[in-house]
Amino acid sequence: MFEDKTLVCKDCGEEFVFTAREQEFYESKGFVNEPQRCKPCRDKRKAAARGPREMHEATCAACGGVARVPFIPRDDRPVYCSECFAKMKEQEAAEEAPAQTETEE
């Protein structure tokens, strides 16, 4: 059985927890070494290796403003700016919340 371990990140020097669940995952994948970096440093390292994302401009289907997106927009699908996309997600979550409570009863 695994137990949480506190490790020290080799990049930033901060302590981080290598959880029992993460240890089980590592074992299931055949990894033999413990992680040497905390999650933020691992993410930063991956992003640096990947390079900058190419962004494309499109017109927001909701407000008509400029939307910068990491994919090539298609004419058959609407594109939304960050603000309109966030509003839509909030509305969807609000609409789903009452439906979930009804199905739980």
N, C-alpha and C positions, 0 to 999 in steps of 0.2 A: 504494500500500500504506500502511496506517495503522500508526502506532507509538503506544505508550502515552504519555500526556501527564500531567504533574502540574499540577493546577489548585488554586486557593485558593477555598474556600467563602466566599461573600459574607455568610453568616449567622454562622458560628462562627469563621471565619478559619483553619481547619485545612486542610492540604493533602490532596488526594485524587487518585487516579489515574483518569483518563478512558482506559479501556483501548482497544486497537485494535478489539476486538470490539464494544464499546459504540459506537465511532465508526462502524463499519460499519452497526450497527443504526440509528443516527441518520440516516446517509445514505440507507439503504433506506426510511426513513419520510419522507424529504424535510425533515428538520430541518436548519436552517442554523446555528443557534447552539449553542455548547457549553454543557453544564450549568453553572449558576452555584452550585449547592449540592451538598454531599456527600450520599450516600445517607441517612444518619441525619437530616439537616436536611430533605431532601425528604420523607421519611416523616413526620416531625413536622409539617411544613406541610400535607401531605395529610390527616393525622388531625385537625388543628385545623379544617380547612375542612369536613370531613365531620361534625364534631360528635360528641358522646358517643353510644355505642351503647346502645340500649335492651336491658336484660337481663331475662330471664324466669326465674322459679323453677320447678323441677320436682323430682321425687323420683328419685334415682339408682336405676336398675334393678338395680345390683349390690349396693350397700351400704345403700340406703334413706335416705341422707343428702340434704341439700339440694344441688341442682345449679343453678348460675346459667349460663344459656346465652343467646347473642345471637339466638335464633330462637324462634318460638312452638312449643312442644312439641306433638307429635301423639300421640294415644292408640295408634296402630298402630306406633309406632317407639320403641324404648327410648332413654332419655336417661341419660348417665353423668356423674358429677361429674368434676372434673379429675383427681383421683388415680386413680379407677377407669379412666378413659379412658386415662391414661398407662400403667397396668399392662397393659391390653388391647393397646395398641400394642407394648409390649415383648414380650409373649407372641407376637403375630403375627410380629414381626421374628425372634424366636428360632425359630419354627416354619418360617419361610420360608428361613432361612439354610442349614439342611442340604439342603433341596430344591434350592436354587440350585447348591450344590456338586455334587450328583448329576447335574444336567442339564448342567453344564459339562464333565464328564469324557467 
